[in-house]
Amino acid sequence: MNYKTENIKTITVSKALKLDCGRTVKDFPLAYETYGKLSDTKDNAILVFHALTGDQFVSGINPVTKKEGWWVTAVGPGKAIDTNKYFVICANVIGGCMGSWGPKEIDKKTKEPYGLNFPVITIKDMVKAQESLLDHLGIEKLLCATGGSMGGMQLLQFCTTFPKKTFSAIPIACSSSHSAQNIALNELARQAIMADPIWDNGKYFLKNTQPKNGLAVARMVGHISYLSEQGMQEKFGRKLQEKADYEFSFNADFQVESYLRHQGSSFVERFDANSILYITRAMDYFDLSKQFKDGLAEAFKNQTTKYLVISFSSDWLYTTKENKDIVIALNASGADVSYSEIETDKGHDSFLLNESEFLKTLKAFIDSMYEKFKK
Amino acid sequence: MNYKTENIKTITVSKALKLDCGRTVKDFPLAYETYGKLSDTKDNAILVFHALTGDQFVSGINPVTKKEGWWVTAVGPGKAIDTNKYFVICANVIGGCMGSWGPKEIDKKTKEPYGLNFPVITIKDMVKAQESLLDHLGIEKLLCATGGSMGGMQLLQFCTTFPKKTFSAIPIACSSSHSAQNIALNELARQAIMADPIWDNGKYFLKNTQPKNGLAVARMVGHISYLSEQGMQEKFGRKLQEKADYEFSFNADFQVESYLRHQGSSFVERFDANSILYITRAMDYFDLSKQFKDGLAEAFKNQTTKYLVISFSSDWLYTTKENKDIVIALNASGADVSYSEIETDKGHDSFLLNESEFLKTLKAFIDSMYEKFKK
């Protein structure tokens, strides 16, 4: 993984940030990207939070990987989140590896990458770091904030930690508390990385290498969990990979095997193994109710933000039930909340795909919020 | 993994077996165990097929691992499959590692373990090898044959390959054709093993070692898939492992992490990594309909065996839908079939647990079959 980072926009967060683990940090980099133009009245800003393996390059072509931005289906000129109309902001999370402060950044003390000397961070730490970006951009109140998966978890944290910072919020396919199954899947990914001797207790960077095998297996875990059983059956079934019959070997006979191997091996080119450890840990530690004595009801108390919660029927990673629990808690707190379950067999991945009902729902809500918020 | 194998019963299969891959083999070992006593009229024999990581030690104490047999909940004196009344037989599958012909056995040609020189086998190969055991025991027709998971797949194969060999059959939590998701999970397990440099293209036995890290990760994949989301949430939730709060480290903070690590590390003591490769491959290749020109309808044509298909409501590995598809195909072929879906949140694991509705169903069916079959 050798990024050319000259095109990455970065701020230095100079405000001291007290991390949940107890350490205080300051003067660390936060990389970000923006799309569209901020209006003179600053009433059209939308903050997007990215998921586990995402980054700040939401739309257009990612200048580092040269591939399309991860949410190009939803964000861009004329898209559901229309960058001709709205100013879209996304920051790379701390703990990440696309220019923000993370385990592959240089520790000023040792002059080497942090590796496992990087502190274990939380979703709250990520969100607090991103508040500084809004200050930097001079945005007091966002029109909307949104995110799917871990992005949704950041959003829920953002809305409770900074209750006045956004007019509206769209948590997508997420949870207010990471489930046992999701902790288990993350642990599986971490163990796959840590089982690779190249990982070497996080010090692989000393040899300018990556635990590629372990990281590829970790990525395969993700890809299986992002699809639904039915979706996988429809997409791959038992189709063979360019062969007439079984090969009676351990090569990739089935298309689904070939797909997973490809996803695994291409991922290691663009992502840092230690970042997976840190970000999955932050997800596992996420439990909004634990932060408040009276749980979720207290977390969402006095919210003036207008919510739309979206889930996908075949998502087994962040189930409809988990998303509905957010709606129930928001309702119990008297918040303004609506809810949409999108019927699809595409599983958790749906929020990244061209799912027209989802994109229409997204667009309609944001446009109506703008009508209310614009100055 | 160093077994003391002196107590293992074994036959040598002398009949030539033409494997699906094209190779023909003979004079190979097949390890087995029996429980209870075969009646003089030989009308009380029940054949049990084991699952991926099972073996022939169904009940009592496994003489090798010194732990309880894998189906002690269902098989034993006074149990649902009552060994005071029935004669229970179980063989270790070929490809396995509990005494049957498998990759850790010595290749007479090279005087070394086979490793990857072992042929890629199929469920049909496993079942054909086991027919020789019935010949050896002098059993022409079984009262019943049963098995869960891969055991159920072997059973379906057995009933179609040897349609006159069993009076009744109970396929449990299985499928007539391995799904894309299940192929994907097996591929994940294989890649975890093959990613471990100790695996060394299957030649780890030369150094008298095992790819422990990779094999442990592979086992964790299994354990996640055997439980249901709800079951995991109830069993583990976000409970911490003997600590008051997060440790802000990569140690096992959560009980579910500790559980998975334990399952992984204890598994490497009792199972051979190459066996996992071979057995998962056999499962992936299983597609009963592919063996018959007219698919499943032809597979089950002229069946006189009486079937009871059992599935578990929260099993996402071998879903109720997949089990119902077997029932539909049997019905379409005019077979005698009944079906029971057990309501439980315990997932695929249910067939190994003390699930009283399941065990009652099993007992009632077998006892009623015995009333019809006994001489």
HADDOCK unambig.tbl for C-alpha pairs under 7 A between the chains (distance, minus, plus):
assign (segid A and resid 21 and name CA) (segid B and resid 248 and name CA) 6.17 0.50 0.50
assign (segid A and resid 120 and name CA) (segid B and resid 248 and name CA) 5.29 0.50 0.50
assign (segid A and resid 120 and name CA) (segid B and resid 249 and name CA) 6.22 0.50 0.50
assign (segid A and resid 179 and name CA) (segid B and resid 233 and name CA) 6.52 0.50 0.50
assign (segid A and resid 179 and name CA) (segid B and resid 237 and name CA) 6.47 0.50 0.50
assign (segid A and resid 179 and name CA) (segid B and resid 238 and name CA) 6.95 0.50 0.50
assign (segid A and resid 180 and name CA) (segid B and resid 232 and name CA) 5.87 0.50 0.50
assign (segid A and resid 180 and name CA) (segid B and resid 233 and name CA) 5.27 0.50 0.50
assign (segid A and resid 180 and name CA) (segid B and resid 236 and name CA) 6.21 0.50 0.50
assign (segid A and resid 180 and name CA) (segid B and resid 237 and name CA) 4.99 0.50 0.50
assign (segid A and resid 180 and name CA) (segid B and resid 238 and name CA) 6.05 0.50 0.50
assign (segid A and resid 180 and name CA) (segid B and resid 256 and name CA) 6.60 0.50 0.50
assign (segid A and resid 181 and name CA) (segid B and resid 229 and name CA) 5.74 0.50 0.50
assign (segid A and resid 181 and name CA) (segid B and resid 232 and name CA) 6.18 0.50 0.50
assign (segid A and resid 184 and name CA) (segid B and resid 256 and name CA) 6.32 0.50 0.50
assign (segid A and resid 184 and name CA) (segid B and resid 257 and name CA) 6.20 0.50 0.50
assign (segid A and resid 187 and name CA) (segid B and resid 257 and name CA) 6.33 0.50 0.50
assign (segid A and resid 188 and name CA) (segid B and resid 217 and name CA) 6.68 0.50 0.50
assign (segid A and resid 188 and name CA) (segid B and resid 220 and name CA) 6.69 0.50 0.50
assign (segid A and resid 191 and name CA) (segid B and resid 217 and name CA) 6.60 0.50 0.50
assign (segid A and resid 192 and name CA) (segid B and resid 192 and name CA) 6.92 0.50 0.50
assign (segid A and resid 192 and name CA) (segid B and resid 217 and name CA) 6.15 0.50 0.50
assign (segid A and resid 195 and name CA) (segid B and resid 213 and name CA) 5.23 0.50 0.50
assign (segid A and resid 195 and name CA) (segid B and resid 214 and name CA) 6.59 0.50 0.50
assign (segid A and resid 196 and name CA) (segid B and resid 196 and name CA) 6.47 0.50 0.50
assign (segid A and resid 213 and name CA) (segid B and resid 195 and name CA) 5.24 0.50 0.50
assign (segid A and resid 214 and name CA) (segid B and resid 195 and name CA) 6.60 0.50 0.50
assign (segid A and resid 217 and name CA) (segid B and resid 188 and name CA) 6.69 0.50 0.50
assign (segid A and resid 217 and name CA) (segid B and resid 191 and name CA) 6.60 0.50 0.50
assign (segid A and resid 217 and name CA) (segid B and resid 192 and name CA) 6.16 0.50 0.50
assign (segid A and resid 220 and name CA) (segid B and resid 188 and name CA) 6.69 0.50 0.50
assign (segid A and resid 229 and name CA) (segid B and resid 181 and name CA) 5.74 0.50 0.50
assign (segid A and resid 232 and name CA) (segid B and resid 180 and name CA) 5.87 0.50 0.50
assign (segid A and resid 232 and name CA) (segid B and resid 181 and name CA) 6.17 0.50 0.50
assign (segid A and resid 233 and name CA) (segid B and resid 179 and name CA) 6.52 0.50 0.50
assign (segid A and resid 233 and name CA) (segid B and resid 180 and name CA) 5.26 0.50 0.50
assign (segid A and resid 236 and name CA) (segid B and resid 180 and name CA) 6.21 0.50 0.50
assign (segid A and resid 237 and name CA) (segid B and resid 179 and name CA) 6.45 0.50 0.50
assign (segid A and resid 237 and name CA) (segid B and resid 180 and name CA) 4.95 0.50 0.50
assign (segid A and resid 238 and name CA) (segid B and resid 179 and name CA) 6.94 0.50 0.50
assign (segid A and resid 238 and name CA) (segid B and resid 180 and name CA) 6.03 0.50 0.50
assign (segid A and resid 248 and name CA) (segid B and resid 21 and name CA) 6.15 0.50 0.50
assign (segid A and resid 248 and name CA) (segid B and resid 120 and name CA) 5.27 0.50 0.50
assign (segid A and resid 249 and name CA) (segid B and resid 120 and name CA) 6.22 0.50 0.50
assign (segid A and resid 256 and name CA) (segid B and resid 180 and name CA) 6.60 0.50 0.50
assign (segid A and resid 256 and name CA) (segid B and resid 184 and name CA) 6.31 0.50 0.50
assign (segid A and resid 257 and name CA) (segid B and resid 184 and name CA) 6.21 0.50 0.50
assign (segid A and resid 257 and name CA) (segid B and resid 187 and name CA) 6.32 0.50 0.50
